[in-house]
Amino acid sequence: MKVWSLWQQFLDILWNRKYIGILIEKMKKKSIFKASFEESLNLEDDGFVQYQKGNVFSKLETYYREGKSKLVLHIQNIVFTLIGPVFINFMILVFSLSLHDSDPKDLRLPIYQHPLLTAEVYLVCFLIWVFIILIGKVFRKAFILPYRNHFHVITFLIWLSLEFNLLAIDMSLPTLSIWMVAAIFVFITILAYFMFSLEIESLKKLMYGNGSGSSLRNKIANKIAIYGMSFLGIGVIINFIIKSFSIKFSTSLEGLGLLITWIILNIAVIAMLIYIEFPSYLQAFYKWKYPEEYREWEGKTVEEWYGKKYLKKHKELLK
């Protein structure tokens, strides 16, 4: 009897201290996509979410009125499409093909004889990009439109990175073996997985009640916001000085510089997608999951939040 009594007391202590409850709660909330509305609000404390909200999405919201985009946004999107996918990405293709058509003696660095970036690759990427835009038309609620618009910029950057990587591989294969190139991508993939895992754990701590894990990220976000453009400007100035004074480096040193630049740019794009874009679209996911709760929390009217066009087909939201 004493053993049974002691066992009951032990279970009561465990339950009263919520050890079992905490364990069950953690098991239920392994995923970052299963937070309650109140827990999802903790994403507001993320430094990068605050940066994106203040510098990207809040500005995009001004181009919409009750779910309809203004004429200036249509013009802006057409101009950016012509400059980005149509001009920049196409010119990378033209540059790649011109390198392969050139006499090898005229090139400072050798190029792989079989181009990886071809007109067919460009056309397939362009069609996929357009297809993603058309799929995005499904998301018509007014509060999601700024995210939809910005998402097309992200897909363009991913496409641009793909073309850059194919061109970089073409320039690396004559010098590096295919195994070395594969090793570089394995290294970048492992690093990306490590970065993504850390971000997931950080977001879990932030959302499920332990926000201390995000303090370092917030400091990094503030530093990037303050000093990021300064470093970019310094890089442009250094590049201008080198070209102005015709400073020449050896072929091997130039190849090493291109290799390091290739790796750093890949890591920079991955870091941007993981640390800056992913938390913002995680918040967009919860706005989609809890639309009414977020509408009331942000103090928006039904027409402001959903848009007149959407409400015409969903009149039940007006009740």
Rosetta blueprint (number, residue, H / E / L):
1 M L
2 K H
3 V H
4 W H
5 S H
6 L H
7 W H
8 Q H
9 Q H
10 F H
11 L H
12 D H
13 I H
14 L H
15 W H
16 N H
17 R L
18 K L
19 Y H
20 I H
21 G H
22 I H
23 L H
24 I H
25 E H
26 K H
27 M H
28 K H
29 K L
30 K L
31 S L
32 I L
33 F L
34 K L
35 A L
36 S L
37 F H
38 E H
39 E H
40 S H
41 L H
42 N H
43 L H
44 E H
45 D H
46 D L
47 G H
48 F H
49 V H
50 Q H
51 Y H
52 Q H
53 K H
54 G H
55 N H
56 V H
57 F H
58 S H
59 K H
60 L H
61 E H
62 T L
63 Y L
64 Y E
65 R E
66 E L
67 G L
68 K E
69 S E
70 K L
71 L H
72 V H
73 L H
74 H H
75 I H
76 Q H
77 N H
78 I H
79 V H
80 F H
81 T H
82 L H
83 I H
84 G H
85 P H
86 V H
87 F H
88 I H
89 N H
90 F H
91 M H
92 I H
93 L H
94 V H
95 F H
96 S H
97 L H
98 S H
99 L H
100 H H
101 D H
102 S L
103 D L
104 P H
105 K H
106 D H
107 L L
108 R L
109 L L
110 P L
111 I L
112 Y L
113 Q L
114 H L
115 P L
116 L L
117 L L
118 T L
119 A H
120 E H
121 V H
122 Y H
123 L H
124 V H
125 C H
126 F H
127 L H
128 I H
129 W H
130 V H
131 F H
132 I H
133 I H
134 L H
135 I H
136 G H
137 K L
138 V L
139 F L
140 R L
141 K L
142 A H
143 F H
144 I H
145 L H
146 P H
147 Y H
148 R H
149 N H
150 H H
151 F H
152 H H
153 V H
154 I H
155 T H
156 F H
157 L H
158 I H
159 W H
160 L H
161 S H
162 L H
163 E H
164 F H
165 N H
166 L H
167 L H
168 A H
169 I H
170 D H
171 M H
172 S H
173 L L
174 P L
175 T L
176 L L
177 S L
178 I H
179 W H
180 M H
181 V H
182 A H
183 A H
184 I H
185 F H
186 V H
187 F H
188 I H
189 T H
190 I H
191 L H
192 A H
193 Y H
194 F H
195 M H
196 F H
197 S H
198 L H
199 E H
200 I H
201 E H
202 S H
203 L H
204 K H
205 K H
206 L H
207 M H
208 Y L
209 G L
210 N L
211 G H
212 S H
213 G H
214 S H
215 S H
216 L H
217 R H
218 N H
219 K H
220 I H
221 A H
222 N H
223 K H
224 I H
225 A H
226 I H
227 Y H
228 G H
229 M H
230 S H
231 F H
232 L H
233 G H
234 I H
235 G H
236 V H
237 I H
238 I H
239 N H
240 F H
241 I H
242 I H
243 K H
244 S H
245 F L
246 S L
247 I L
248 K L
249 F L
250 S L
251 T H
252 S H
253 L H
254 E H
255 G H
256 L H
257 G H
258 L H
259 L H
260 I H
261 T H
262 W H
263 I H
264 I H
265 L H
266 N H
267 I H
268 A H
269 V H
270 I H
271 A H
272 M H
273 L H
274 I H
275 Y H
276 I H
277 E H
278 F H
279 P H
280 S H
281 Y H
282 L H
283 Q H
284 A H
285 F H
286 Y H
287 K H
288 W H
289 K H
290 Y L
291 P H
292 E H
293 E H
294 Y H
295 R H
296 E H
297 W H
298 E H
299 G L
300 K L
301 T L
302 V H
303 E H
304 E H
305 W H
306 Y H
307 G L
308 K H
309 K H
310 Y H
311 L H
312 K H
313 K H
314 H L
315 K H
316 E H
317 L H
318 L H
319 K L
